[in-house]
Amino acid sequence: MKFGGILFWYVLRSFAVPALICFLGLCALFLLFTSFDLIGAVFDPKAAVDLRMAWDFLGGTLSTYLEWLLPAVFLLATLYTMWQFCRHSELTAMRAGGIGMTTVVAPILIVAAIAAVLSFLNTEYYRPAAATRAVIIKDSDFRDNGRTPRSGVGFVAPDGSHIWLFGTFDPQRPDRPRDVQITFFRDDGSRDVSYSAPRAEYLDGVWWLRGGVTGQWYDELDNVILPPEGVPARVSEKALYAVTEKPLQILAQNSDADTASITLRKANRKLRDQTGLTTRQKNEDSYATYSHYAAPVSILLVTLFAIPAGIASGRQSVFRGILLAISLFLAYYLITALAMWLSGLDIIKPALAAALPSILFGIAAIWLFRRQR
């Protein structure tokens, strides 16, 4: 079957319609339960609900659960499509005409692969900001639109040498916070010097304080003292060459780990590795990072499970095929939970733990699929 051929588009249409119905149906059910808070806020005179806030809240909340909804969509849609092909003897006619199983299901697998890529893009690029906005909106009782720069954000250096405080921090521009204060500490934990400035900028690997920098020095008893001889208490700008953290690391420390992108999680992990975490904590953090790569693969695996299960339901009984598919679906997530637990105990490495369910069930899915050939 050539791409774009009559059979290709027939199979694609036969699968796309139930897949779209399943997707819209599951999303509608999810949004129905999610929207109760939104509906209540509409009648709250203190809330500031508008169409954009409603979109940000519902879309951001939905983005968090897409990686769980999409496998269910492809499981149900593939089961239905294969069952229909068998029920109307279409699959038998295709096979009798010399068309291989791989050719028949190619459109379904292509759509599953595209969905896996879109799921990864959602996790990496859309969900971090969207989910954060949704959380801010809900926590503020729909009085904050989640798009204004944050206030009161800070950063603690893992080695304890200094801390940042930002009066205004825009997650979209983490390299240019405003109303900043950075305090440096001595080895004994006492304050050494604190600098305040209207803004900070990260340029060419160096943090700069700008707009008028005011310094304040302290003795070992935390009393304010005069600046060192020859050092002005106020300058127009100051370079912080000893500060090595990047804007992405500051953003990572102030992001929700559950919704953070892989890039942010890696940046945060590098910082956390310096803070004396236990091996278990490090493994759990690493596993959560690697699992973002494995989640989209589950869409392909579920689709491969459902193809032979759908054929079985068409030839024999619907119940048997559905039971097989659901059993494999649940077993996949059971093995995932087991691998995560073993990783936390440091029995297997986090990267292997994240990949192990996909490897095992990928082999099983391919074996089941080849049996239908």
N, C-alpha and C positions, 0 to 999 in steps of 0.2 A: 504494500500500500504506500503510495507516494504521499508526501506531505501536500495537503490541499486536494487530494483525491476525493471522490464521492464517498467512499467508505470511511475515510478519515473524518470528514465533516459529519457524517451520519453518527458515528460513534461519539464524536465530540459533543454534538447536540444532545444525543441521548443521555450523556453524562452531565453536561453543563446545566441542564434544566433542573434535575433533582438536586444537584449540588448547590445551585443558587437558591432554591427553595429551602433547603436545609440550613444554609448559611443565614439567610434572612430570617428564617423562623427561630433559630437558636439565638441570633443577635436580638431579635424582637423580645423573646422571653427574658433574656438577660437584662436588656434595657428597661423592660417593664418593671422588674423588681428594683433596678437601680434608680429609676425615676421617681420613686416615692418621696425621697428626700427633696428632689427638685420640685415636685408638685407642691409639697408643703411650703417650700421657700417662696413660691410664687405668691402665696397669700400672706407672707410675712412682710409687713411694711418696712422693716429694717433691712431686708435683703435687697440686693440690686441685680435681680435676675433679668438678663436680656438674652437675645438669641445667641450671641457669641459666647456668653457664659454657659448657656445650656449646652451648646455644641462642645465647648471645651470640657465640661464636666462629663457628659455622656461619652464623647469620643475618647477622652483620656482614660476613663474607667474601663471602657471596652478594650482599649489597646493592651491593658494589663493581662487580659484573659484570652486574647486571640490565640496564643500558642496552645491553649487547651481546647478552644472551640474548634479550630481548624481540623485537628485529627478526627474529632467526632463527626464533623461535616463530611470528610472524605470517607470515613468508615460507612456511614449511612448511605451516602450517594453511590458509592461503588457497589455495596451490597444490592441496592435496588436496581442499578443498571445491569449488573450481571444476571440477577434473578429474572429481569425482564427479557434479556436476550435468550436465556434458557427456556423460559416459559413459552415464548413464541417460536421456539426452535430456530431462532436467528443465528445463534452461536453454532448450532449443528450445521446449518447451511453454509456458514462462513468456512468452517473447518472442512466440510465436504468439498468446497470449492478450492481447497488447497491454500487457504489463508492461515498462517500460523497464529498462535495465541499472542505472541509478542506484537505482531502487526495489529491484531484486533485491539489490544489494550493500550497501544502506544499513545493515543490521544489522552487517555486517562492519566497515564504516568507523566506525560508532558505537563498537564495541568497541575498535577501534584508537585512536580518539580518547581514550577513557577510559583505555586503557593508557598513552598518551602523557602524560596528566595525572598518572597514578599514578607513572610513571617520573620525572617532574620532581619530584613531592613526595618521592619516595624520595631523589633526589639532593640536594634542598635541606634536608630536615628529618630524615630517618631515617639516611641513610648517614654523615654526618659523625661523629656520636657512635658509631654502631654499628661502623663500620669502624675507628675509633680504638680502641675496646674490643677488637676482634678482633686488631689489631696488638699491643696491649699484652699480651694473653693469650698470643699465640704467642711474642713476644720474651722473655717471662718463663718460657717452658717450662711454661705452664699453672699457674704458682704465684701469679699475680696475676689477680684476677677482672676487672680493667679498669674497675671502678666506684668504686674508692677515689680520693679527691682526689690530684692529682699533687704530687710534691715536687721541689724544685730548679728550679722554673720561673722564668724571668726575662723581662725586656723591655728592649730597647735602643732609646732614642729615636733616630730617624733622624738628627737633627742632632747627636747625640753629647753633648747637654747633661746627660743623666742616664741611669741604668740602675736597673731594679727587680730585686730578688731576692725570691722568695716561698718560704717554707718549705712552705706548703700552698696549693694552687690547685685549686679545684673548677671544672671546665669548665661545670658547670650553673649556677654562681654566680660568674662572673668579676668581678663588682663587689664581692666581699667576700673577698679573699685574706687569709691569716693568716701570722703570723711574717714580717712584711715588712721589707725594708730598701731604702731608696732613696738613691742617691749622686749628688750633683750635681758637675759638673766645670767648671773654668774654660775659657776660650777656648784656652789652651795645652795642654789635656788633663789637667792635674793635678787631683787631688781638691780640692774646696772644702769640702763638708760632707756628712755621712751621717746619715740618720735611721733609727732602728729602732723598731718598734712591734709589739704582739701582733696587730694586725689593721688593715686598711684598708677604707674604704667609699667608694663612688662615689655621691654624692648631689647632685642638681640641677646636674650638670655640673662638680662639684668633687670632687677626691680628698681624703679626710680620713684622717689617721692617728689611731688611737684606742687606748685601753687603757693609756696611759702611753708617751710618745714621748721617746726618748733621742737627743740630738744629739752628733755628734763632728766637730770642725773640724780642718782641715789647712792647713799653709802650702804655699808653692810647691815645697818639697822633699819634700812628702808626710809631714811630721812632724806628730804630733798636737799641737794647741795649745789654749789655753783659749778658750772661746766669746767672741764679741764682747761688749763692755761692755754690761750691761743685758739681755743675752739669757740666759735660764736654760738649763741643760744638759738639763733634763728638764721636760716639761709634760704635762698630762693628754691633750691632743689638739692636732692641728695641721692647718690647711688648706693644701693645696699648690696655690695659685692659678696658679703658673707651669707646672704639669703639665697638658698639654692632651689627652693620649691618652685614648681611651675604653676601657672594659672589652672591647668587641668587638674593638678593634685589638690589645689584649694577647693575647686568645684567638687571633686570626688569626695572629699572629707565632709562636704555639706550636702551630699546627695543621698537619697534613700537607696540602700544597697540592693533592695529587692527589685527596683525598677531601673537601676543604673545600666548604662550600656557596657559592652565588653571593654571598650577603651577606658571608661571611667573606673570600672572595677579593677583593671590592671594597674591604673595609676594609684588607686587607693590601696591595692595590695602591696605595692612597693613601699608605701608609707607605713602600712601596718606591720610589715616584716621587721621594721626597726623599733617596734614598741614592746618587745618582749612577749609576744603572743605565744600560747602553747602550740604544740604540734597539731593538736586536734583543731584548734581555732584556725590555724593557717590552712589545714587541709580542707576544712569546711568552706573557707573563703575561696580557695582555689577551685574546689569542686563547683561552687556556684558560678564561677567565671566560665569554666569549661562547659557547663551544662547549657549555656546559651548557644553554643555551637551545636549541641546534640538535639535541642528541642525541635528545630525545623526538620531534622531527619525523620522524626517520628511521623510526620505527615506521609512521607514516602513509604515507610514501613507499614503503617496502618492500611494504606492503599493496597500494598502487596498482599497483606493478610486477607483483605476483603475480597479480592478477586477470586481466589479458589473457594472461599467461604460462600460467595454469591453463586458460584457455579454449583456447589454442593446443594445449596438451598433450592436452586432451580431444578436440579435433577432428582432430588430426593425429598427433603422436607425443608420448609422455610425455617422452622425452629432449629433444626440441626445446624444450618449454615450460620444463622444469627448467633447461636450459642458458641460456635467455634470462633467467630470473629470477636465477640465480646470477651471470651475467655483469653484469647491472645492479647487483646487490648489491655485487659486488667493485668495479665501476667507481665506485660511489658513494663507497666508502671510499678508493679511489685518488685521486679528485678531492679528497676531504677532506684527505688527506695532502699533496697538491700545494698546495692553498690555504693550509694551515698553513705550508708551506715558503716560499711567496711572501710571506706575512705576516711571517715572521721576517726576510726580506730587505728589508722595508719597501716592497715593490712594490705591495701592496694593503693597505688598512687592516684591522686585526684583525676588526672587526665585519663587514665585507663578506666577509672570508675565511671566517668561521664560517657566514655565511648563503649563500654562493655555491653550495655543493653542493646545498643544499635548494632553491634557486631553479632551478638548471639541471635537476635531476632531478625537481623538482616539475612543471616544464613538460613534460619527457619523459613522466612518468607520466600526466599528464592527457591528453597527445596519444595515448598508447597506449590509454588507457581509452576515449577518445572514438571511437577506431577500431572498438571493439567495439559501439558503439551502432547 
